[in-house]
């Protein structure tokens, strides 16, 4: 198992370096931080702009290769450079990452677990009413882009607030600025703000995972080892959930790495729509501002995360399926 | 292969989901291309007498803040989204078929080179590439189609390659080879037909993936550029005021969801129709 994981880890490190470098080169070659200075009025003199841009390693008149080397050597020391207006990127990256974590963790975990359970349940009850309802529901959600789903939830929440006359749901930002009421009030306020974005993420996740899990579970329902377990005296439900689910989970762990990337992408919409100042929002804003180092940092972070998710799924795969550990 | 095609069509038409999806798609196409003829407003018109008014007999879907007819705008967006979705799906599935079969059949350094390209494109951050290239394809949507397609074929190409490698060792391919049939001919005549089901399903599902991807990019302003519009740009413009002026957002959002739903239904029906080991519902077929 250890050797297997080390080999995968090496492979992942090469991929991260490649992906991060490509992202930097692309951003540095196409984005124009210079425009931010040229739009100012009065427009600063060219020499000042050049000096400023050079100081932050953003000058498009410096050869791309040299800018890349400066960035890469900074990266090795753990320095991700500066934004176009001179703030260091690294602390901002961590701050933004924490916001995104607060937004995403609950929804992702809840969505994944619920999705697997719902899918397994639907498979066991194949073609009955409950299975059909789940299928119709997941199809409807799958066909709804995140940015439509989120707004629909907001409209629904607005109606509920109106009808009850109480501000039950909040959907702008992470908390209400100037919230009073001590610890309890603040925690409550944060939870209020968390409900709608979390629901958005959970719904989308459940739809995807339940579809996959249903198909996978159907494949193992008729398998010999499940029949054997039932012949040994286990009930159908026990046989399916102790033997079937374990095998059916293996492909899902692999799939998890892919969906993790999708969650990150979906986070851009969720953060933008619900006004959370997380990584996704930062990426969009930085691309619009031509902020090369910030864009490169977000992409590096995303690449590392996706590959960590891949490593986690490899580990889970190894734990669930002993054949993998033997080192194929 | 007419018999196979006929069989597929029969199975597909026995599937209630697929029929519903196909009907929905046909209706959407009709709406997108015949609908604009029904009203006197074009998507470029501005009605200065009606600004941000709710749906009425004059403006079926209401008007925007600047007095543009939402019905005309939405249908224009619908046309663009349908067109982009289909073009992207055809191109990406086509590329996947070509790259996958060539890599699988040729093997050796060709295979290694192509698979290296696949890996490279998989690690490239697709969103970033398309977003930063937006200024380049300003108002030239075919370039957006090419870019979207460029990032959607890799996983399918891997699957095609794997299947090609196993088909290559089958007797009928070996027989053709010993008879001196040229490799391109073998790929087209003997290998591709066996991949048809995979490619058809992939193509169908890619339509919905492409439409969602395009509208998502356009939502952030990185996709279709003004003055041109897609469902994504209409939705993005309507989102901020969605709770107070729901017609600015609702119609475009509903149409977007309907397209994707229709395509997914057809795709799912196709998957079942093409899967020989498919378990039928009790009582058979489309009940």
Interface residues (C-beta under 8 A of the other chain):
Chain A: X15 X18 X19 X22 X23 X26 X27 X30 X31 X126 X127 X139 X140 X142 X143 X144 X145 X146 X147 X148 X151 X152 X154 X155 X158 X218 X265 X268 X269 X272 X273 X283 X284 X287 X288 X295 X299 X302 X303
Chain B: X119 X120 X123 X124 X125 X127 X128 X129 X131 X132 X133 X135 X136 X208 X212 X215 X216 X219 X220 X221 X222 X235 X236 X239 X242 X243 X246 X249 X253 X256 X257 X258 X260 X261 X264 X265 X268 X279 X281 X282
